[in-house]
Amino acid sequence: MPLLLAQTSFEDAPRGLLALQSIYDLVPVVLFLLGSIILLRELYSRMVKGSYVLLGAGSIMVFAAGFFKALHKFLLAVARINYVILDKQFVSTQSVGFALLAIAFVGMFTSYNRNHLPMQDKGTKASAIVLPLLAFLPLFLAEKGESDVKEFTSTIPFIVLMVVGAAVFLAMLIVVSVKLHQPIAIVLFSLAIVFMVGMGYLSTKHYFEGAWMQITCNVCYQLCFFLGCLLLKKHGLATLDLGKKNKAE
C-alpha cells in the first residue's frame, strides 16, 4: 500500500515547521548562487558583453525567484502575512532566468563570440546586475483596475520555458565538461537534469508535506550543479577552448 501523506495547506501548517521549511528552502537558493558566481567569475573572459550580461541577468533572476519564494513562506510563518506576489512571481521569474542562462551559454559557442574576444569593459559587470532589476519594475508600477480583458492565469507556457531553458543550460554545462575532459562533472550535471525533472513533478503537489520532498529534490539538484561548477573551475574553466577563430577575422 503506497504511503499517503497529509495535504495540509501552507496557511494551516504549524508555524514553527513552516519557518523551518522556509529556511530549508534557502539551501538550494544559496547553492545555485555559489555555482552561478563561479560561472560569472570564470567565464568573464570567455564571453562577449552581450552573452555575459545575459548570464548575469539570468543568474540574478533565478536566485531572486527562489529567495522571494522562501521569503513568502517565512513571512507566512512568522508574521502571518500572505504576501501573494512573492509566491506567484516564482514560475515567471525563474523561467525567464533559465531562458537567459541557456541563451548565454549557446551564444558562448557561436562564431561571433569566438571572433570577438575579449570584448569586456568596466561597465559589463554593472550591466549584468542592472538589467535584471529592470525586469521587476512592472511589479512596482502595476495598478489594479476594472477591465473587460479576460484574465489568463495558466502557468504552462512559463513552465515549458523553465524546463527547456534549464535543460539547455545544464546540457551546455555538460558540453563544457566534455571539452575539459571531466567525466565526474558530466555525471553531476546529468544527475542535476534528473533531479530537475523530479522536482518539476513534485512541484505539482502544492501542499506543505509534499514541499519537503520537492525542496530535498531541489537541494540535490543544486548541489550537483554547484559541485559540477566547482570541478570545472578547478580544471580550467577560465581558459576554456571555444574553438578556432575564423581565418577571415
C-alpha positions as CSV (number, residue, x, y, z in Angstrom):
1,M,0.0,0.0,0.0
2,P,1.5,3.3,-1.1
3,L,2.5,5.8,1.6
4,L,-0.2,8.5,1.9
5,L,0.9,12.0,3.2
6,A,-1.5,14.5,4.6
7,Q,-2.2,17.5,2.4
8,T,-2.0,20.5,4.7
9,S,-2.2,23.9,3.1
10,F,0.7,26.3,3.9
11,E,-1.7,28.6,5.7
12,D,-2.7,25.8,8.1
13,A,0.8,24.4,8.6
14,P,2.4,24.6,12.0
15,R,4.2,28.0,12.2
16,G,7.4,26.6,13.5
17,L,7.7,23.9,10.9
18,L,6.8,26.3,8.1
19,A,9.5,28.7,9.3
20,L,12.0,25.8,9.3
21,Q,10.8,24.8,5.8
22,S,11.4,28.4,4.6
23,I,15.0,28.2,5.9
24,Y,15.5,24.8,4.3
25,D,14.1,26.3,1.0
26,L,17.0,28.7,1.1
27,V,19.6,25.9,0.9
28,P,19.2,25.2,-2.9
29,V,19.0,29.0,-3.5
30,V,22.4,29.5,-1.8
31,L,23.9,26.6,-3.7
32,F,22.7,28.0,-7.0
33,L,24.1,31.4,-6.1
34,L,27.5,29.9,-5.3
35,G,27.5,28.0,-8.5
36,S,26.5,30.9,-10.6
37,I,29.1,33.1,-9.0
38,I,31.7,30.6,-10.1
39,L,30.4,30.7,-13.7
40,L,30.3,34.5,-13.7
41,R,33.9,34.8,-12.4
42,E,35.4,32.1,-14.6
43,L,33.6,32.9,-17.8
44,Y,34.2,36.7,-17.8
45,S,37.0,36.4,-20.4
46,R,35.1,33.7,-22.4
47,M,32.0,35.7,-23.3
48,V,31.4,38.9,-25.3
49,K,29.5,41.6,-23.4
50,G,26.0,40.6,-24.6
51,S,26.3,36.9,-23.5
52,Y,27.9,37.8,-20.2
53,V,25.1,40.3,-19.4
54,L,22.6,37.6,-20.1
55,L,24.5,35.2,-17.9
56,G,24.4,37.7,-15.0
57,A,20.8,38.7,-15.6
58,G,19.7,35.0,-15.7
59,S,21.6,34.1,-12.6
60,I,20.1,37.0,-10.6
61,M,16.6,36.3,-11.8
62,V,16.8,32.6,-10.9
63,F,18.3,33.4,-7.5
64,A,15.7,36.2,-6.8
65,A,12.8,33.8,-7.7
66,G,13.9,31.2,-5.2
67,F,14.7,33.8,-2.5
68,F,11.3,35.5,-2.7
69,K,9.5,32.2,-2.6
70,A,11.3,31.2,0.6
71,L,10.6,34.7,2.0
72,H,6.9,34.2,1.3
73,K,6.9,31.1,3.5
74,F,8.9,32.9,6.2
75,L,6.5,35.8,6.4
76,L,3.6,33.5,6.4
77,A,5.0,31.6,9.3
78,V,6.5,34.4,11.4
79,A,4.2,37.3,10.7
80,R,1.2,35.5,9.3
81,I,1.4,37.7,6.2
82,N,0.4,36.0,3.0
83,Y,2.3,38.3,0.5
84,V,0.9,36.5,-2.5
85,I,3.1,38.2,-5.2
86,L,6.3,36.7,-3.6
87,D,4.9,33.3,-4.3
88,K,3.2,33.9,-7.7
89,Q,6.3,35.5,-9.2
90,F,8.3,32.3,-8.9
91,V,7.4,30.5,-12.1
92,S,7.6,33.5,-14.4
93,T,10.8,35.0,-13.0
94,Q,12.7,31.7,-12.8
95,S,11.6,30.6,-16.3
96,V,12.8,33.8,-17.9
97,G,16.0,33.5,-15.8
98,F,16.8,30.0,-17.1
99,A,16.0,31.0,-20.6
100,L,18.6,33.8,-20.4
101,L,21.2,31.4,-19.0
102,A,20.5,29.0,-21.9
103,I,20.9,31.8,-24.5
104,A,24.1,33.0,-22.8
105,F,25.7,29.6,-23.0
106,V,24.6,28.8,-26.5
107,G,25.9,32.2,-27.5
108,M,29.3,31.5,-26.0
109,F,29.9,28.7,-28.5
110,T,28.9,30.8,-31.6
111,S,31.5,32.0,-34.1
112,Y,30.7,35.6,-33.3
113,N,31.7,35.1,-29.6
114,R,34.9,33.3,-30.6
115,N,35.9,36.0,-33.1
116,H,35.2,39.0,-30.8
117,L,37.0,38.1,-27.6
118,P,37.9,39.9,-25.5
119,M,35.1,42.5,-25.6
120,Q,34.6,43.3,-21.9
121,D,34.8,46.7,-20.4
122,K,34.4,48.2,-16.9
123,G,30.6,48.5,-17.4
124,T,30.0,44.9,-18.3
125,K,29.6,43.6,-14.7
126,A,27.4,46.5,-13.8
127,S,25.1,45.9,-16.8
128,A,24.8,42.2,-15.7
129,I,23.4,43.4,-12.4
130,V,21.2,46.4,-13.5
131,L,19.4,44.6,-16.4
132,P,17.5,42.0,-14.3
133,L,16.5,44.7,-11.9
134,L,14.6,46.4,-14.7
135,A,12.5,43.2,-15.1
136,F,11.0,43.8,-11.6
137,L,10.0,47.4,-12.4
138,P,6.4,46.4,-13.6
139,L,5.8,44.9,-10.1
140,F,6.1,48.4,-8.6
141,L,4.2,50.2,-11.4
142,A,1.2,47.8,-11.6
143,E,-2.2,49.2,-10.8
144,K,-5.4,47.2,-10.2
145,G,-8.5,48.4,-12.0
146,E,-11.6,47.3,-13.8
147,S,-11.2,46.0,-17.3
148,D,-13.1,43.9,-19.8
149,V,-9.9,42.0,-20.6
150,K,-10.2,38.3,-19.9
151,E,-7.8,37.0,-17.2
152,F,-5.4,34.3,-18.3
153,T,-3.7,32.6,-15.4
154,S,-2.2,29.5,-16.9
155,T,1.5,28.9,-16.0
156,I,2.0,26.2,-18.6
157,P,3.9,28.5,-21.1
158,F,6.3,29.6,-18.3
159,I,6.8,26.0,-17.0
160,V,7.7,24.9,-20.5
161,L,10.1,27.8,-20.9
162,M,11.6,26.9,-17.5
163,V,12.1,23.2,-18.3
164,V,13.6,23.9,-21.8
165,G,15.8,26.7,-20.5
166,A,17.1,24.8,-17.5
167,A,17.7,21.6,-19.7
168,V,19.6,23.6,-22.4
169,F,21.6,25.4,-19.7
170,L,22.6,22.1,-18.0
171,A,23.2,20.4,-21.4
172,M,25.7,23.2,-22.3
173,L,27.5,22.7,-19.0
174,I,27.8,19.0,-20.0
175,V,29.3,20.1,-23.3
176,V,31.8,22.3,-21.3
177,S,32.6,19.3,-19.1
178,V,33.3,17.2,-22.2
179,K,35.7,19.9,-23.6
180,L,37.5,20.0,-20.3
181,H,37.6,16.2,-20.0
182,Q,35.8,16.0,-16.7
183,P,33.7,12.8,-16.5
184,I,32.6,13.4,-12.9
185,A,31.3,16.8,-13.9
186,I,29.4,15.2,-16.7
187,V,27.8,12.8,-14.2
188,L,26.9,15.6,-11.8
189,F,25.2,17.8,-14.4
190,S,23.4,14.7,-15.8
191,L,22.1,14.0,-12.3
192,A,21.1,17.6,-12.0
193,I,18.8,17.1,-15.0
194,V,17.3,14.0,-13.4
195,F,16.7,15.9,-10.1
196,M,15.3,18.8,-12.0
197,V,12.7,16.6,-13.7
198,G,11.8,15.0,-10.3
199,M,11.5,18.5,-8.7
200,G,9.2,19.6,-11.6
201,Y,6.9,16.6,-10.9
202,L,6.8,17.2,-7.2
203,S,6.1,20.9,-7.6
204,T,2.6,19.9,-8.9
205,K,1.9,18.7,-5.3
206,H,1.3,22.1,-3.8
207,Y,0.9,21.3,-0.1
208,F,3.0,21.6,3.0
209,E,4.1,17.9,3.4
210,G,4.9,17.5,-0.3
211,A,7.0,20.6,-0.3
212,W,9.6,18.8,1.9
213,M,10.2,16.2,-0.8
214,Q,10.3,18.9,-3.5
215,I,12.9,21.0,-1.6
216,T,15.0,17.9,-0.9
217,C,15.0,17.1,-4.6
218,N,15.9,20.7,-5.4
219,V,18.8,20.6,-2.8
220,C,20.2,17.5,-4.7
221,Y,19.7,19.3,-8.0
222,Q,21.6,22.4,-6.9
223,L,24.2,20.5,-5.0
224,C,25.1,18.6,-8.2
225,F,25.1,21.9,-10.1
226,F,27.4,23.6,-7.6
227,L,29.9,20.7,-7.3
228,G,30.0,20.5,-11.1
229,C,30.8,24.2,-11.4
230,L,33.4,23.8,-8.7
231,L,35.1,21.0,-10.6
232,L,35.1,23.0,-13.8
233,K,36.7,25.9,-12.1
234,K,39.5,23.7,-10.8
235,H,40.2,22.2,-14.2
236,G,40.5,25.3,-16.4
237,L,37.0,26.8,-17.0
238,A,38.6,30.3,-17.2
239,T,40.7,29.2,-20.1
240,L,38.1,27.1,-21.9
241,D,38.9,26.5,-25.5
242,L,36.0,27.7,-27.6
243,G,37.4,26.6,-30.9
244,K,39.5,28.3,-33.5
245,K,38.6,31.8,-34.8
246,N,37.7,32.2,-38.5
247,K,40.7,33.0,-40.6
248,A,38.8,35.9,-42.2
249,E,38.7,37.5,-38.8
